[in-house]
Amino acid sequence: MAEVHTSIQLVFLARLRERFGVARETLSLDSSEISVASLLAKLRSRDSVFADELAEGRAYRVAVNHTVVGGEHSVRAGDEVAIFPPVTGG
């Protein structure tokens, strides 16, 4: 079977944009879909900044196509995945 390449848009907001040094990027994956948990693991493996900011227990949220989702959610070709700190107010 031929290898399938999936392209998704990653968006980093607020402190994550500053720490990662990029606001948006296109990421190619080697399958037609990937879970949010697997995507986060892939990003954590990039370097220590990603590993630290996206560590389990850190405060951040993930939205796929503008809907906040959990780690089991599937990301598919063409999806936009935004990763951002939780919003607080006062």
VMD Tcl script that builds the backbone (N, CA, C; Angstrom):
set m [mol new atoms 270]
animate dup $m
set s [atomselect $m all]
$s set {name element resname resid chain x y z} {
  {N N MET 1 A 0.848 -1.179 0.000}
  {CA C MET 1 A 0.000 0.000 0.000}
  {C C MET 1 A 0.893 1.242 0.000}
  {N N ALA 2 A 0.515 2.247 -0.737}
  {CA C ALA 2 A 1.294 3.483 -0.815}
  {C C ALA 2 A 1.210 4.260 0.495}
  {N N GLU 3 A 2.285 4.955 0.787}
  {CA C GLU 3 A 2.325 5.771 1.994}
  {C C GLU 3 A 1.399 6.976 1.824}
  {N N VAL 4 A 0.642 7.282 2.853}
  {CA C VAL 4 A -0.282 8.408 2.827}
  {C C VAL 4 A 0.327 9.553 3.625}
  {N N HIS 5 A 0.356 10.723 3.038}
  {CA C HIS 5 A 0.873 11.882 3.755}
  {C C HIS 5 A -0.276 12.812 4.096}
  {N N THR 6 A -0.336 13.199 5.339}
  {CA C THR 6 A -1.388 14.056 5.843}
  {C C THR 6 A -0.780 15.385 6.229}
  {N N SER 7 A -1.384 16.450 5.795}
  {CA C SER 7 A -0.917 17.782 6.155}
  {C C SER 7 A -1.966 18.450 7.028}
  {N N ILE 8 A -1.521 18.956 8.166}
  {CA C ILE 8 A -2.402 19.696 9.068}
  {C C ILE 8 A -1.766 21.045 9.355}
  {N N GLN 9 A -2.582 21.971 9.806}
  {CA C GLN 9 A -2.095 23.286 10.214}
  {C C GLN 9 A -2.000 23.320 11.733}
  {N N LEU 10 A -0.840 23.687 12.248}
  {CA C LEU 10 A -0.660 23.882 13.680}
  {C C LEU 10 A -0.646 25.369 13.965}
  {N N VAL 11 A -1.348 25.774 15.003}
  {CA C VAL 11 A -1.382 27.170 15.427}
  {C C VAL 11 A -1.007 27.205 16.904}
  {N N PHE 12 A -0.012 28.027 17.232}
  {CA C PHE 12 A 0.416 28.192 18.619}
  {C C PHE 12 A 0.049 29.600 19.060}
  {N N LEU 13 A -0.612 29.716 20.198}
  {CA C LEU 13 A -1.110 31.009 20.654}
  {C C LEU 13 A -0.469 31.429 21.973}
  {N N ALA 14 A -0.478 32.746 22.203}
  {CA C ALA 14 A -0.047 33.358 23.465}
  {C C ALA 14 A 1.374 32.931 23.830}
  {N N ARG 15 A 1.571 32.482 25.066}
  {CA C ARG 15 A 2.919 32.149 25.551}
  {C C ARG 15 A 3.569 31.052 24.702}
  {N N LEU 16 A 2.777 30.120 24.183}
  {CA C LEU 16 A 3.351 29.041 23.383}
  {C C LEU 16 A 3.936 29.573 22.083}
  {N N ARG 17 A 3.288 30.523 21.471}
  {CA C ARG 17 A 3.815 31.156 20.257}
  {C C ARG 17 A 5.170 31.792 20.556}
  {N N GLU 18 A 5.257 32.471 21.691}
  {CA C GLU 18 A 6.512 33.123 22.072}
  {C C GLU 18 A 7.602 32.099 22.366}
  {N N ARG 19 A 7.270 31.058 23.100}
  {CA C ARG 19 A 8.268 30.046 23.478}
  {C C ARG 19 A 8.741 29.224 22.274}
  {N N PHE 20 A 7.831 28.898 21.354}
  {CA C PHE 20 A 8.199 28.076 20.205}
  {C C PHE 20 A 8.785 28.907 19.064}
  {N N GLY 21 A 8.572 30.220 19.100}
  {CA C GLY 21 A 9.117 31.095 18.069}
  {C C GLY 21 A 8.399 31.016 16.734}
  {N N VAL 22 A 7.177 30.508 16.753}
  {CA C VAL 22 A 6.391 30.393 15.525}
  {C C VAL 22 A 4.909 30.458 15.894}
  {N N ALA 23 A 4.125 31.111 15.041}
  {CA C ALA 23 A 2.688 31.222 15.294}
  {C C ALA 23 A 1.900 30.131 14.571}
  {N N ARG 24 A 2.376 29.745 13.396}
  {CA C ARG 24 A 1.638 28.786 12.553}
  {C C ARG 24 A 2.637 27.989 11.730}
  {N N GLU 25 A 2.314 26.726 11.516}
  {CA C GLU 25 A 3.140 25.900 10.636}
  {C C GLU 25 A 2.295 24.790 10.041}
  {N N THR 26 A 2.741 24.297 8.908}
  {CA C THR 26 A 2.134 23.130 8.285}
  {C C THR 26 A 2.956 21.923 8.698}
  {N N LEU 27 A 2.287 20.889 9.157}
  {CA C LEU 27 A 2.969 19.678 9.603}
  {C C LEU 27 A 2.487 18.500 8.769}
  {N N SER 28 A 3.425 17.794 8.158}
  {CA C SER 28 A 3.101 16.580 7.406}
  {C C SER 28 A 3.225 15.385 8.328}
  {N N LEU 29 A 2.234 14.522 8.273}
  {CA C LEU 29 A 2.230 13.292 9.056}
  {C C LEU 29 A 2.256 12.107 8.101}
  {N N ASP 30 A 2.600 10.948 8.618}
  {CA C ASP 30 A 2.733 9.766 7.775}
  {C C ASP 30 A 1.513 8.853 7.789}
  {N N SER 31 A 0.380 9.364 8.235}
  {CA C SER 31 A -0.842 8.560 8.233}
  {C C SER 31 A -2.028 9.466 7.946}
  {N N SER 32 A -3.165 8.861 7.664}
  {CA C SER 32 A -4.340 9.657 7.309}
  {C C SER 32 A -4.976 10.327 8.512}
  {N N GLU 33 A -4.674 9.827 9.719}
  {CA C GLU 33 A -5.149 10.476 10.929}
  {C C GLU 33 A -4.230 10.114 12.082}
  {N N ILE 34 A -4.261 10.954 13.110}
  {CA C ILE 34 A -3.430 10.763 14.291}
  {C C ILE 34 A -4.225 11.275 15.486}
  {N N SER 35 A -4.060 10.650 16.617}
  {CA C SER 35 A -4.756 11.147 17.810}
  {C C SER 35 A -4.053 12.405 18.316}
  {N N VAL 36 A -4.788 13.230 19.019}
  {CA C VAL 36 A -4.198 14.423 19.622}
  {C C VAL 36 A -3.057 14.018 20.552}
  {N N ALA 37 A -3.241 12.958 21.328}
  {CA C ALA 37 A -2.189 12.494 22.243}
  {C C ALA 37 A -0.917 12.127 21.480}
  {N N SER 38 A -1.053 11.444 20.357}
  {CA C SER 38 A 0.116 11.075 19.550}
  {C C SER 38 A 0.761 12.296 18.914}
  {N N LEU 39 A -0.055 13.243 18.472}
  {CA C LEU 39 A 0.474 14.484 17.916}
  {C C LEU 39 A 1.285 15.235 18.965}
  {N N LEU 40 A 0.761 15.335 20.180}
  {CA C LEU 40 A 1.488 16.025 21.247}
  {C C LEU 40 A 2.804 15.318 21.559}
  {N N ALA 41 A 2.802 13.995 21.553}
  {CA C ALA 41 A 4.043 13.240 21.789}
  {C C ALA 41 A 5.061 13.537 20.694}
  {N N LYS 42 A 4.593 13.616 19.460}
  {CA C LYS 42 A 5.475 13.941 18.328}
  {C C LYS 42 A 6.070 15.335 18.507}
  {N N LEU 43 A 5.255 16.299 18.922}
  {CA C LEU 43 A 5.754 17.657 19.134}
  {C C LEU 43 A 6.734 17.711 20.303}
  {N N ARG 44 A 6.440 16.993 21.381}
  {CA C ARG 44 A 7.343 16.973 22.546}
  {C C ARG 44 A 8.717 16.431 22.179}
  {N N SER 45 A 8.781 15.547 21.201}
  {CA C SER 45 A 10.063 14.948 20.819}
  {C C SER 45 A 10.950 15.899 20.013}
  {N N ARG 46 A 10.432 17.052 19.621}
  {CA C ARG 46 A 11.214 18.008 18.831}
  {C C ARG 46 A 12.430 18.536 19.581}
  {N N ASP 47 A 12.194 19.062 20.781}
  {CA C ASP 47 A 13.292 19.614 21.580}
  {C C ASP 47 A 12.808 19.877 22.997}
  {N N SER 48 A 13.701 20.388 23.838}
  {CA C SER 48 A 13.379 20.564 25.259}
  {C C SER 48 A 12.322 21.639 25.497}
  {N N VAL 49 A 12.243 22.640 24.639}
  {CA C VAL 49 A 11.225 23.685 24.813}
  {C C VAL 49 A 9.836 23.092 24.587}
  {N N PHE 50 A 9.663 22.352 23.497}
  {CA C PHE 50 A 8.381 21.692 23.240}
  {C C PHE 50 A 8.082 20.678 24.339}
  {N N ALA 51 A 9.100 19.911 24.739}
  {CA C ALA 51 A 8.904 18.898 25.782}
  {C C ALA 51 A 8.440 19.538 27.081}
  {N N ASP 52 A 9.031 20.664 27.445}
  {CA C ASP 52 A 8.667 21.344 28.689}
  {C C ASP 52 A 7.270 21.960 28.612}
  {N N GLU 53 A 6.997 22.702 27.559}
  {CA C GLU 53 A 5.719 23.413 27.448}
  {C C GLU 53 A 4.530 22.481 27.241}
  {N N LEU 54 A 4.760 21.328 26.614}
  {CA C LEU 54 A 3.664 20.396 26.327}
  {C C LEU 54 A 3.706 19.161 27.223}
  {N N ALA 55 A 4.449 19.255 28.324}
  {CA C ALA 55 A 4.544 18.131 29.262}
  {C C ALA 55 A 3.175 17.833 29.864}
  {N N GLU 56 A 2.954 16.570 30.184}
  {CA C GLU 56 A 1.703 16.200 30.845}
  {C C GLU 56 A 1.630 16.947 32.166}
  {N N GLY 57 A 0.465 17.474 32.466}
  {CA C GLY 57 A 0.288 18.240 33.694}
  {C C GLY 57 A 0.448 19.738 33.513}
  {N N ARG 58 A 1.040 20.174 32.381}
  {CA C ARG 58 A 1.140 21.605 32.102}
  {C C ARG 58 A -0.229 22.118 31.669}
  {N N ALA 59 A -0.457 23.401 31.907}
  {CA C ALA 59 A -1.753 24.003 31.573}
  {C C ALA 59 A -1.765 24.471 30.119}
  {N N TYR 60 A -2.457 23.724 29.267}
  {CA C TYR 60 A -2.698 24.135 27.886}
  {C C TYR 60 A -3.922 23.386 27.374}
  {N N ARG 61 A -4.487 23.894 26.322}
  {CA C ARG 61 A -5.661 23.288 25.698}
  {C C ARG 61 A -5.350 23.028 24.225}
  {N N VAL 62 A -6.103 22.102 23.652}
  {CA C VAL 62 A -5.976 21.789 22.230}
  {C C VAL 62 A -7.357 21.914 21.601}
  {N N ALA 63 A -7.422 22.643 20.498}
  {CA C ALA 63 A -8.672 22.764 19.743}
  {C C ALA 63 A -8.426 22.276 18.318}
  {N N VAL 64 A -9.326 21.467 17.819}
  {CA C VAL 64 A -9.277 21.019 16.432}
  {C C VAL 64 A -10.455 21.664 15.722}
  {N N ASN 65 A -10.136 22.458 14.710}
  {CA C ASN 65 A -11.163 23.183 13.958}
  {C C ASN 65 A -12.070 23.982 14.894}
  {N N HIS 66 A -11.460 24.679 15.840}
  {CA C HIS 66 A -12.125 25.610 16.764}
  {C C HIS 66 A -12.967 24.942 17.846}
  {N N THR 67 A -12.783 23.645 18.063}
  {CA C THR 67 A -13.487 22.934 19.128}
  {C C THR 67 A -12.456 22.313 20.061}
  {N N VAL 68 A -12.539 22.631 21.356}
  {CA C VAL 68 A -11.606 22.067 22.330}
  {C C VAL 68 A -11.862 20.566 22.438}
  {N N VAL 69 A -10.773 19.784 22.363}
  {CA C VAL 69 A -10.877 18.325 22.341}
  {C C VAL 69 A -9.902 17.702 23.340}
  {N N GLY 70 A -10.085 16.409 23.566}
  {CA C GLY 70 A -9.194 15.643 24.434}
  {C C GLY 70 A -8.180 14.857 23.624}
  {N N GLY 71 A -7.325 14.143 24.322}
  {CA C GLY 71 A -6.235 13.405 23.704}
  {C C GLY 71 A -6.656 12.283 22.776}
  {N N GLU 72 A -7.861 11.762 22.958}
  {CA C GLU 72 A -8.321 10.646 22.131}
  {C C GLU 72 A -8.877 11.101 20.784}
  {N N HIS 73 A -9.115 12.393 20.627}
  {CA C HIS 73 A -9.696 12.935 19.392}
  {C C HIS 73 A -8.761 12.688 18.204}
  {N N SER 74 A -9.313 12.355 17.057}
  {CA C SER 74 A -8.521 12.130 15.842}
  {C C SER 74 A -8.365 13.414 15.050}
  {N N VAL 75 A -7.153 13.648 14.584}
  {CA C VAL 75 A -6.830 14.773 13.710}
  {C C VAL 75 A -6.671 14.199 12.306}
  {N N ARG 76 A -7.300 14.847 11.329}
  {CA C ARG 76 A -7.283 14.356 9.950}
  {C C ARG 76 A -6.713 15.411 9.005}
  {N N ALA 77 A -6.384 14.990 7.804}
  {CA C ALA 77 A -5.839 15.893 6.788}
  {C C ALA 77 A -6.695 17.143 6.665}
  {N N GLY 78 A -6.040 18.285 6.610}
  {CA C GLY 78 A -6.735 19.550 6.440}
  {C C GLY 78 A -7.197 20.194 7.728}
  {N N ASP 79 A -7.115 19.481 8.839}
  {CA C ASP 79 A -7.549 20.049 10.120}
  {C C ASP 79 A -6.600 21.145 10.587}
  {N N GLU 80 A -7.160 22.067 11.356}
  {CA C GLU 80 A -6.358 23.078 12.042}
  {C C GLU 80 A -6.329 22.708 13.521}
  {N N VAL 81 A -5.129 22.607 14.068}
  {CA C VAL 81 A -4.945 22.252 15.472}
  {C C VAL 81 A -4.306 23.443 16.174}
  {N N ALA 82 A -5.046 24.031 17.098}
  {CA C ALA 82 A -4.532 25.160 17.877}
  {C C ALA 82 A -4.173 24.671 19.271}
  {N N ILE 83 A -3.007 25.101 19.746}
  {CA C ILE 83 A -2.560 24.753 21.093}
  {C C ILE 83 A -2.329 26.067 21.824}
  {N N PHE 84 A -2.947 26.191 23.001}
  {CA C PHE 84 A -2.934 27.480 23.687}
  {C C PHE 84 A -3.090 27.292 25.191}
  {N N PRO 85 A -2.603 28.270 25.972}
  {CA C PRO 85 A -2.816 28.210 27.416}
  {C C PRO 85 A -4.284 28.481 27.728}
  {N N PRO 86 A -4.769 27.978 28.863}
  {CA C PRO 86 A -6.160 28.255 29.225}
  {C C PRO 86 A -6.364 29.750 29.451}
  {N N VAL 87 A -7.541 30.204 29.133}
  {CA C VAL 87 A -7.883 31.611 29.303}
  {C C VAL 87 A -8.377 31.817 30.726}
  {N N THR 88 A -7.850 32.836 31.371}
  {CA C THR 88 A -8.313 33.178 32.716}
  {C C THR 88 A -8.742 34.630 32.718}
  {N N GLY 89 A -9.575 34.959 33.623}
  {CA C GLY 89 A -10.040 36.337 33.709}
  {C C GLY 89 A -10.272 36.720 35.146}
  {N N GLY 90 A -10.580 37.955 35.324}
  {CA C GLY 90 A -10.806 38.359 36.700}
  {C C GLY 90 A -11.510 39.670 36.791}
}
mol reanalyze $m
mol bondsrecalc $m
mol representation Tube
mol addrep $m
